[in-house]
Amino acid sequence: MSTVVLLVLTGLGLGALYFLVASGLSLIFGLMDVLNFAHGALLSIGAYATWWAASGHLPGAGPGGFGFVLAVVFGVCAGTVAAVLVELLVVRPLYTRPREQVLATVGISLAVPALLAGIWGSDAHRFPGPEALGDTFGLLGARVPVNRLVLVAAAVVVWAGLKLFLDRTRYGLVVRAGVEDRAMVTALGIDVRRAFTLVFAIGGAAAALGGALGGLYFGSVDPRQGTSLLIFAFVVVVTGGMGSVSGAAVASVVIGLVQQFANYYTTAGLGDLAVVVLLAALLLLRPRGLTGRLA
């Protein structure tokens, strides 16, 4: 029983991490029809900015207490700024040229890890964090790391925030309307481009938060971390349905649990294969994913 409890909570923590990365990716693709391969680079920027700040290089930031919160805020801000720059300088000029758009974002996804490796080296760095988040707590005989609960809580907050943004705010409604008929919304005097920049910023912030908290989950940061997580984020987006935030949340939980249980009860590494098989089966039965809509 204790093993099952540990696998479930670990799977939920991993699923929460996938959701933090995939939510922004799903939002950007579903609303803007932009396949952003640079999304993993935004995660890496957030992770390294948080690691740099928590290591004592930012005044007031540190590995414990309020200092760590400040480091995470700094990492999220760095990822958000990077996302806005990518949208303004790279994606916006290529909105009508999707192939060049893909090539440009792929180039960013290769350049950023190389830049990080050039500055701080290609080896993994230990991620400084509060000692309390590195501890475990007892649940039904299992010792569960506290940081799993932090990841789950962060994912729930992000999901609720995105739902409120899309359903209850003026900019959320503008974005949804702009996706349906951009020309009509523009004719009404609304700057859709500004709303789309906001969407990119929100997606970058979610990815950067995933990078910051991913350091707690893995205990380290390295330049290739964002690229590996981006692969599973794409699987989550396709499984949950393009543009569906709720679908991404459900898919993240399913994929995280399948991966953990498959890795434990079979040969290590077969969890990735199980996720691919699950995706293939789902696409055969439901080609548009679990929801296939914006929700």
Number of C-alpha atoms within 10 A of each C-alpha: 9 14 12 12 16 20 22 18 20 23 23 23 28 24 32 27 28 32 37 32 36 34 31 30 33 31 26 25 18 22 21 19 15 20 20 24 23 25 32 32 32 34 33 31 30 36 34 27 25 36 29 19 24 28 18 16 12 16 11 13 23 25 21 17 13 13 20 23 18 21 31 26 21 24 29 29 21 22 33 27 16 21 27 22 16 23 22 15 10 16 24 16 12 16 15 10 11 14 11 15 21 18 13 18 21 18 13 21 23 16 14 20 22 15 13 18 16 11 9 13 13 15 12 15 16 15 24 23 25 18 10 12 16 15 12 14 10 12 11 12 12 17 15 20 20 18 22 25 17 17 26 21 14 20 25 16 12 21 20 13 11 22 16 12 16 19 13 11 11 12 18 20 15 19 24 19 15 22 17 12 11 17 12 12 17 13 9 8 8 15 15 19 16 13 19 23 21 19 24 32 24 25 28 35 30 30 36 39 31 32 35 29 25 30 23 24 23 12 15 18 24 21 25 21 21 29 21 11 21 23 14 22 28 20 21 33 32 26 29 29 26 27 26 25 30 22 26 37 23 17 27 32 21 19 26 27 23 20 22 24 18 18 18 14 10 10 9 12 13 17 22 17 13 17 21 15 12 16 21 14 12 17 15 10 10 15 16 16 23 22 21 19 16 17 16
